[in-house]
Amino acid sequence: MAFDLAEISAKEGRCWVTGAAWRAGKNYGWNEKISDRPQIYYISLIGTPANVTSVWASLIKRKGDITIPMWNYTYPLAGMALDQPARRMTRVLCRDPKYIHCTVVVPSPHLILITQPGMIYPYENAARQAIVGPRLVAYINAHSRAVCKPEWGEWLYAKTLGSYTNKNAITTLDSHGDCLAYVAHPHLNWDTLIEDGIKLGEIS
């Protein structure tokens, strides 16, 4: 495994981000509308229990300064909303000294999150297509009446994330490190998209 680590520090502690996924906001002030806030969907932290808890608390409360020197600015995580409820999972990496790995996921039904500790995912669409395609198939089978075949994954990627026509079907979240993350539009008619693909002979 090769972690892509970014140091993150709060007032009372410092640890490392191994992965994060977030939606950029429209306004970075403290009085912005909730719908305009940047939103963290996933973050993975490694450090001592006290330091991880300190950073976690700062993100939840949106208080104090969060600094990430590697990115040379407090953006993108400082001032973001990590809205509760969020699932927090912790495992012990080593006991002397004690380090923990803490992952936090906002349980959105339309979040498509692909993550594996130590994995660094490619940026190129062609390389991502084979990775993301199967997760799109699983998402559609869980959220629509359509029956989507596993081999249609790369076609779905091309018709949504790789298509200007359907560019609003799925939002690609900004990400760092060990994850890829997307949010599907809740009102997209997947049945029609698949039926049209079959009629046009693009899938069968």
N, C-alpha and C positions, 0 to 999 in steps of 0.2 A: 504494500500500500504506500501511496505517496500523497500525504496530505498537503493541500494548498492552503497554508495557514496565514491568517491575517490577525495581527494582535488587535484586541479590543479592550479598552479600559474605561471604567466608570470611576466615580469619586473614591470608592472604597476598595476597588479591586481591579485585577487585570487577568484576562485569559485569552484564548484564541478561538477565532471563528474558523471552522473547517468547511462550512457551507452555509449559504443563506439564499433565500428567494424572496423577492419583494416586488410590489407594484409601485412604480414611481407616482408621486403625487402631483397635483396641479399648483399647490401652494405650500410653502415651507414655513409659514408663520405659525405662531402658537394659537391664533384665533381663527384658523381656517375652519371651513365646514368639515364635519366628520367624513363626508363622502369624498372630499378632496385630499384627505391625508394620505401620505405614503403608508403602505400597509405591508408589514412583514407577514408572510405565510409560513415560513420555515426558517429556523436557525439552528445550527449545530455548534456547541461550545465545548472546549476542552480546557480544563484547569483544575485548581484545587477547589474543594467544595465551597469554601468561603468566597473565593473570587468569582466562581460561576454564579453563585447565588446573588452576589452584588450586581453583576452585570444584568442578570435576569430581572432583578427588582427595578433597576433603572429603566430597562426597556418597557416593563409593564406599566410603571408609574409615569413614564415619559418625563422624568425629572432628572436634573443634573446633566452633566456633559458626558457624552459618549464619544470617545476618540478612537479613530482607526488610522494610525500613522501610515500604514502601507498604502492607503488610498489618499493620503495627504489632505484629508478634510474630514469633517464629521459626517458628511453625507456619504453613503445612503442610509445608515442605520440610526444615526442620532436624530431624535425628534420624531421617529416613526411610531406608528401605533401598532403595538403587539396586543391586539384586543383579546380580552378574556371572553369566553373560556378558550383555553388552548391546552392541548395535550402535552404534558412534559414527561419525558422518559429519560431515566438516568441509569448508567451502568458504571461500575468501577473499572478503571483501566489498570491501575496498580495501587498497592497499599502502602508502600514505603519509598518515597513520599506518596501520599494519597492523591491520585488524580482521577477525575470523573469525566465522562462524556455525557453531555446533556443535549437532547434534541427536543425542540419545541415545534409543534405543528398546529396551525389554526385549522380546525376541522370543518373546512368548507366542502360541501358536497360536489362542487364543480371544480375543485382543485385536482389537477393531474400532476402528482409529484413523483419524480424518479430520483432515488437517492441510494447511494451505496458508500459506506465509509471508506475513505481513501481513494475513491474514484475521481478522476478528473475528466469531465465529459468534453467532447469536441464542440467547436463552434460552428463548423460547416454544416449546412443543411443536409447535404448528401450523406454525411456521416451520422447525423442525428436521426435521419428518417427510419433506419432499421431499429433504432433504440426506442423511439417514441411511438412508432406505428402500433406495436402490440398493446401499448397502454391506451391508445385511442380506441382500439377495438374493444378492450375491456370496459372502458368508460361508456361507450355507446350501448353495449349490451346491457349495462346496468341502468341506463337512464333513458332508454327509448324502447319502442315496441319492435324496432328493427332487429333482425338477427344478422349480426356482422361476422363474417368469416375471418379467421386469423390471417389469412393471406391477403386480406384487403388493407392491412395496416399501412403499408407504404403509399397506397392509393389515397387513403384518408388523409395522410400527412400532406401529400401533394395537393389535395383539393381544399385543404384548410390552411395550415401553416405555410404551405408553399404556393398559395394562390392569392392573387390580388383580388379576384372576384369575391372570395369568401374570407377576406383578411380579418373580418370582425368576428368570425366564428369562434376563434380561440385566441386568447391573449397570451403572448409569451412574456413571462415574468422575468425581470432582471435577476441574475443569479451569480453566485460566486462559489467556487469549490466543488463539493461533492454532490451537486444536484442539478437537475433540470426541472423546471416547473411551468405549468400552464394553467390558465383558468378558462373553462369552456363557457360560451354564452348560454345561459340557462334556457333561453327561448328558441334556440336554433332547432329547426325541424330536421332531425337526422334522418327520419324515414324518407322524406322527399329527396334529400341528397343522395341516399343510397339507391332509391328507386330510379332516379335520373341516371345514375351511373350504370345501372343494369340496362336501362332502355337504350343508352348510347353505346352499349357494348364495351364499356371501360372495365367493368368487373362482371363476373359470372359465378 
